[in-house]
Amino acid sequence: MLIDKGFKKFLYNAKTGKNEPTDKHFISSMVNLGYIYIKGDREICFGLSEIHKPPTLIHPRPRIRVTREIEKGGHSFIAEETEVMDNSMNIVLEEEDNELILESLFDSEIEFEYDLTTTT
């Protein structure tokens, strides 16, 4: 979708310290951690972020607020998560339209909210 919107895909080359154009699509902690999509002054980074998690949108991220119940030490807590957590970003990637996600990356007025403490 980003390529169709005029973004160009790059890999960061740690040896040269530069972004290099690529047409490959393989994300691995052994090869590369992600891709950078660039269009003008806009950059979007997608790849590996947190250990034991799938590739996700790294930067920029939309505003996200997730409320969930967490069990810890035999007690139940209500936790508020933001876009900092990969789990929150992955909910947005699963639930929202790609066009809206792209728009939200550069519009701070858009916020995604999920209350996972209730069942529907």
Secondary structure, 3 states (H helix, E strand, C coil): CCCCCCCEEEEEECCCCEEEECCCCCCECCCECEEEEEECCEEEEEECCCCCCCCEEEECCCEEEEEEEEEECCEEEEEEEECCCHHHHHHHHHHCCHHHHHHHHCCCCCEEEEECCCCC
